[in-house]
Amino acid sequence: MADQYKKPSLASRRLILGTTVGGALLFFIGGIIFWGGFNTAMEATNTLDFCIGCHEMEENVYQEYKPTIHFSNRTGVRATCPDCHVPDPWVHKMVRKIQASNEVYHKLLGTVDTPEKFDEHRLTMAKRVWNAMKSTDSRECRNCHNFESMNPEFQKPRARKQHLNAFKTGQTCIDCHKGIAHKHVRDLLSDEELEELEAPNPKYVREVPEMFLEGLKRVEEKEAAQAEAEKAAAKKARETKMAAKKAEKARIEKAVADALAAFKAQQAGEATAATTAVGPVTGFGIDWSDVPTRHITVFYPGQTSMEWVLTGKDHGGARPFVKAGDRCITCHDKETADMGKKMVTGVKAEPTPIPGKRGSIPVSVQAAHDTENLYLRFEWEDTEHVPVPFVDGGKMDPDNPMKLAVMFATDEVKYADRAGCWGTCHHDARTMPHTPDTDTANGSPVAQKLDLSQGLTKYIEESRSKIEVKGRRGKKRGGWDKLKSDDELKAEMDAHKFMDLLRYKSGKGETEDGHIMEQRLMSGGQGFEVDARQEGGNWIVVMKRKLKSDKPGDLSLALDKVYNLGFAIHDDFTNARFHHVSLGYKIGFDNDKVEINAVKREAAAPAPVPAAATGTFQATDAALDANIDWSKASSREVTLFYPGQTSMEWVLTGKDHGGARPFVKAGDRCITCHDKETADMGKKMVTGVKAEPTPIPGKRGSIPVTVESTHDGENLYLRFSWDDSEHAPVPFVEGGKMDPENPMKLALMLATDDVKYADRAGCWGTCHHDLRSMPHTPDAETAGGSPVAQQLDLSQGLTKYIEESRSKIEVKGRRGKKRGGWDKLKSADELQAEMDAHKYMELVRYKSGKGETEDGHILEQRNMSGGDAAEMTASLQDGVWTLVMKRKLQTNKPGDLPLAKDQLYNIGFAIHDDYSNARFHHVSLGYKLGFDSEKAEINATAQ
């Protein structure tokens, strides 16, 4: 009876629906085990190895995926198959797994079990994925790529524009980013499919994050400043080049004059020492034109001594430098400009920065040898004087605007194999942090052995018994007072443990040949010769040094050995550590494995020079801008590019041009995305990678042009300047020149916004897919038999026209139609109405052969006459073309646009260089021309 009321055990107690605690516990544990097993199995199917476990995936999509950025990239972050193809939310993941059963079914059927079958079904599978991603707002993309976290400062102009457009219109990732991990099949979609698939979805419209807008503002300011700097650099480079050409021309003229004087003296029977018609030999007779060049950027080092390099707290690379033998150039060869900038501005290792001093100097280094001599040639840009604020007069070494020091060493010198001459710089040298004061230095026993008149100079570790590297417990770093004995020093010298030192001082043209061991000795070597000059704003220094020497401190250089080389430039009257230094490089002889390869060349006296320099063209009428002060003009750098067969129809078709939709629907201008990309675009097309079936080997892909603009109230003045090019013969044209009579032609077009697409594409609307030399141009018989042949001049084939002249343009070429509208010409009355409404492109062209100017327009065809508003003149001097256009603002001639100073106009231009013709030119994007207007890219400022 008592058992009847016995309290049940905890496990037997009943809970909801009569379930006992024990049963619930068993169900709970079972559930955990089941869930754990189920989830483990699920995750096992979410791995790359599982996905490529079948040969269909491993042999096809996996091979396509491996070269992409999602497989391997700078940061080592990899997105594998499930990251892109399996949803992260659990419910959606389950749905996707159930859908995958269909893929298992087709695996069993062998639907895609060969590459041929896979390619047959590829578009179907791709469309299925694209549609799924479109429906989810590219959910899997956004697992890693968050719109709201994007910083436009790190994006190209095209990308940030498209992302901004995506915020506002409701675009999603997959609209633009198809085929980023697999074979590109987007172009297999029909135009209708493409329109539907890539149409914006209003549901995906997002508010533009404040962070994105702030980044956009910062990058626009940065790019504006960069554009100004690039413009100034381009101008300076062009001026430097022209100055160098002029200096070369002056040398040639002097040589000719000297030769003539010598000849006349001989004819007159006078005694003369001059027997050959040559001037002074520059570069010691070496032809440097085909000697390999190594570009080395020397940088300002601040107080970064050898002890600094060897200490981990100062230099993060100390361990690999010491333990693994890493060379300085391994990590820093491409970073020297940034390193110099940090130190010259006092951000790092420089307590006394010099305001305005440059942080680095790019130097072109060439090396050659003959049987007896090594020749080294250095060239770099000179600098404006920057006064040193802590030196009286602002010049540390007033006698020497420039000094150049070069050091050689074998691998026997410690660290020379990886640091070059850096091992000579110590923390206790003069002007360095731990240099001893004068009393301490002079009171030391080493003062009897060292020349301390200029303070402690360079030395190498081999000369000291101990070097304090890390300065622990307050010790001074370096080893100035730990000098070895005379016998020990001699033993080091005999073992070639020294730095051979050559220095040139520009003040009096002096050379010093010494070495560095216990101190810097500036004499004792065999000597060397220097040919140095300033030319066109550049320093050019050529050194000639005998290979063999028996002098103490001179290295004898064997042609089968490799040596360590470092050099330093003291520019702008500097001294001591306030120089620019190189990292350590290897120099060898006829050895392409070293950084500086001295190639075999024989020095030769120059041949007699011609009386006149070549490469000069001067138009007869050169006074168009006689009263113009071009310093008051605005300037814009525009890079023209080779366009291949990219017609207006190509631009408007999404399969050809990914920017077609924002161009047409949103009114995006070409320069919005492509202004900084034109050089890359031209390279792709000129090499035949894109839209060019007949590339011309050697033809340049782009031409940087400086465009200056100004006005005087009555006339617009434009000046174009660009570098000429070497002739690249056209292989499919007899003689290699398409237009042998004209080395250069420049055409310029102007239009109002009334001309369709001119507001965003400039003159691009005149180029169509059916013009001569374009893919869909009609043959001569078809064109000649058409009714339009009575209205058009077809003697040179179909020339440029604009859409306003046609009743219909076939843009996308659907169902095999030819693209363009050559035969859909409007009536004469309709064309006249378009002309009256200023719906035409004004066209001005200059032909350099005879210095001709053509002033016409483009509507139904290219008309090369009728206008009279423009004059042009051009010159080719020192390898640079300069073309000036003077154009009346007001005109009443048909085809000439009257230009109002309060309006903006659309401008585009093209250059036919190197005797080219038709579409084989270089063209600009569309820009805005205005008058005293900051809204215009080409702003004609008032004189």
Order of alpha helices (4+ residues) and beta strands (2+ residues): alpha-alpha-alpha-alpha-alpha-alpha-alpha-alpha-alpha-alpha-beta-alpha-alpha-alpha-alpha-beta-beta-beta-alpha-alpha-alpha-beta-beta-beta-beta-beta-beta-beta-beta-beta-beta-beta-alpha-alpha-alpha-alpha-beta-beta-beta-alpha-alpha-alpha-beta-beta-beta-beta-beta-beta-beta-beta-beta
